[in-house]
Amino acid sequence: MEVKRLDRPQRSCAGLFFITIALAWLASSSVGLAEERVDAKLFVQDVLALPGKPMQLQAFLYKEGLLGKRIGLGGENIEFFVQNRLIGQSMTGGDGKAYLEFVPRLRGNLIVKAKVKGSPRMSDQEAEGLLAAWEKRRPILLVDLMSLLPPPKSGETLQTLWQSTLGEDHFPAPERDASSELEKLGEFYYNIIYLHRTNDGTSEAVSNWLKKHQFPVGVPIVVKLGAEAFVAFLDTLKADGWENVQAGIGRTVEFAEVLVERRVETVIIQESESKETYPRRAKIVRSWNKVRRYL
């Protein structure tokens, strides 16, 4: 059988054709890869820790899915920094969370940073959180976040004022004078823990809201609703070495009853007369600018 050979011009045209096809395929592939880059977000958990004791730093890398659901992004390397010093790195698990054990040597409110760099899946990410390495002897002030919000209107409950699933842009503005009064209380005397009483909220939204409205540095902690959960939180706090919970500011009867029972100085924000009965030892004030006279 006679095999026909392509002459030089035909071979050149055929080669050019295949090169063109290959380049087009590569171009389409690169566009596809670019479109697959994830719109990621990074969050660093605020944490309370005793100086000189091992603790865990935590970062959460995620993307937002349908209805705002957070989907963890695993397999990404996270670098952790404390006071701008690199202390180690950890890989995110399938839930998007990365942990790193650390022993704080410094005391005070330390800045924790987490970074994702050079990932092919996403742009570089950086987030900042608080490592509260407090001295045990300094008094702790518990602030129920409900006391920072305006009083509920007719038909509303305290819980409907704070819907963590709506995003921080939907949170109400804080009560007048709340930030400035807490700043004075925390500057020289108290360490502050902000309590978010909810069954489905997150501390991330709370932390963002506190920063947005320039509240003094403190640790936001989510505690489930109900007196039993509140008592369990206080017991855990004490077991962890934090025995100097000296005062609390809130709105509800439940908050007052639990703290008064433990002989904790309690101030309740109540702008108008209420039919509810508060413990006698709880101090009732009409506005935030009256709080400091009792603490």
N, C-alpha and C positions, 0 to 999 in steps of 0.2 A: 504494500500500500504506500502511496506517495504522500508524504507529509509536507503540507505547505508551510513555509516559514513566513512570518510577518516581516515585511521590510522595515527599515529603520524608522520612517515616519509613522507607520502604523504602530510599531512598538512604543514609540514616544507618546503617541496619543493615548494608547491603552494605559501606560504607566501614569500619565497625567490624570486620567480619569479615576484610577484607583486612589491616587494621592488626594484628589479632591474629595472623594467619598470619605476617606479616612479623616481628613481635617474637619469635614462637616460633622462627622460622628463625635470627634473629640470636643468640638465646640458645643454641640448639644449636650454632651455629658457634663461639661464644666458648668453650663448654665443650670442643669439639673441639680448638680451638687450645690451650687450657690443658693438655689431656691430651697434646699433642704436644711440650710443653717437654722438652728433653733433660736427662737427669741427667749433666751434664758434669763432667769433672775436668781440672785444670790442673797441669802439672809443669814446673819450671824445671831445666834441665840444669846440674849443677855443672861448672865449667870452670876449667882452669889456663891462666894467661896471663902474659906478660911485661909489666911496667909500661911504658907508652909505645909499645906495639906494637898494631896493629889486631888485633882478635879478634871472634868472633861469639858473641853471646848467643843462646840457643835456648830456646823454650817449646813445650810439646806440649799441645794441647787435644784431648781425646778422650772417648768414652763406651765403656763396657764392653759387648761383645757376648756371644755364646754362648761358653761355656767360658773366660770371662775374656779373650777376644780384644779388643784395643784398636782401636777404629775412630776414625780422625782426623776432626776436625770442621773443615772448611774455611770460608773466608769470614768469619772473625770477627776483629775488631780487638783486638790485644794491646798494652797499654801496658807499657813496661819502665822500671823504676826501679833506680838504683844508690845505695845509702846513702840511700834515701828521696827521691832527686832524680829527677824524670822526665827521661829522656834520649832518648826517642823512642817510636815505635809502629810496628807491622808487622802485616800481615794473614796469617792462617794459610792455608797452601796446602791442596790436596786431601788431603794426608797429615796435616793437623792441626798441622803445625809452622810456627812463625814465627821468623824470624831477624832480628837487628839487629846491624849492625857497630858496634863501640865501641872506643875507645882508653882504657884505664884510666890515669889519672894518679896516683891514690893507690896506695900499697903496702899489702899485708896481705890479710887475709881479709875481703872486701867482700860485703855482702848484696845480692843481686839479687832484685827482686820483679817479678812479671808479673801483670797484672790484665785481666780482661774485665768491662766495665761497660755496662749498658744494652742488652744483647742481647735481642731478642724471643724467642730460642730457648731461653734458659737463664737461670738466676739468676746474679748477679754472682759471678765467680771470682777467687781470689787464691792465688798460690803463691810460694814463696821458695826460692832456691838460693844457691850459693856461687860467687863469683868470686875465685879464689885468684890475686891479683896479687903473686907472690912475688919477692923479690930472689934473683938467681941464686946469690949466694955462700952463702946459708944452706943447710946440708946437708939432703938429702931422705932420709926413712926410708920404705922400702917395706914395707907390712904386708899379707901374704897373709891374706885373710879367714878361711881355714881355720885359721889359728893362733889366731883369736879364738873358735872353736867348740870344744865338748867333743870329746875323742877319739872316733873311731868305735867302736861296739860290735861284737861278733862278728857277721860276716856283712854288715856295712855297709862302704861305702867312704866316703872323704872327700867325694865328690861327692853322695852321697845325703843327707848332713847338710844340704846347702844346695840346696833346690829352689826356684828363683826363681819358678816358675809357681804355687806354692801360696799366695802372699800372705804378707805380713809376720807375720800372726798365727800362722803355722805355723813360723816360723824358731825354732831353739833359742835358749835364753838363752846369753849369752857365757860364756867361761871366767872363773873368779873372778880378780880382780885385773887383768884385761886392761885395762879402761878406766882405772883409776887409775894404772897403770904407764905407759900411753901418754900420759896427761895430763902426767905429770912429764917424759917425754921430749920432748913437743912444746911445753911451756910456754916454755922458754928456748933450746932448741937446734935441734930438728928441725922441718921441715915434713913433713907426713904424707900419703902417697898410699896409699889402701886399694885393693888389687887383688882383683877378683872374677874368678877363673879359671873361665870357663864358656863354652860355645858358644851358649847361648840365653838368658842372663840379661840383666837390665837394671840400670842404676845407680840407678834410682828406688827399687826395693825395698831396695837396699843402703843408700842414703842415709836412708830412713825407719827402717831397723833401727838404724843407727848413732846416729841422734838419739834413738830410743826408749830406748836403753841408755846414753845420755849419754857417748858416746865423744868425744874431742877433735876439733876441727874438722880436716878433711882432705878431699882430693878422692877420691871413689870412681871407679875406672876399670875397665871391663870389658875383660879380656884373654882371648882364646881359649885353650883348653887346648893343652898341648904346649910343649916347649922351644923349638921354632922360633918360635911366636907370641910367647913371652915375650921371646926375644932381639930379635925385630922391634920389640916395644914399647919395649925399652930403647934400641935404635938410634934410633927415632923421637924418643924423649924427648931424647936427646943432640943430634940434629939440630935440634931446636926450641930449643936453648940451655940445656937442663937437664943440665949435665955433672956436677953435684955430688951424684949418688946415692951416699950414703956408707954406708948400712946397710940391712939387710932382716931381717924376722922372718917365719918361715914354718913349715911342717910337713914338706914333702915333700923327697925326695932331688932331684928335678928343680929345685925352687926353689933349693936349696942349691948344686947344681952350676953353674947358670947364673950366680949371683951371685959365687960363689967364683972362677970362671973370670975374672970381671971385677974381681977384687980388691976386692969389696965386703964389708964386715964383715957376717957372716951368723950369725944366731941361730936355732936350730931348737927348737921346743917339742915335746918327746917325753916324755910322762908316765911311760912304762914302757920296759923294754928292748925293742929292736927288732932284727929280723934284717936289716934294710936297712942298707946301708953308705953312710954320709954322707962327704963330703969331709973330710979331716983338719982343714982350717982353719975348718970350720963349728963353732960352739959349740953344744953340746947342753945344754939345761936341762930340768928336770922341771916347772917351773911358771913362771908369769908374774912372780912376785916375784923371780926370779933373773935376769931379762933385763937389767936396767940395769947390772949389774956388768960386762957385756961391751960396752956401747955408750957 
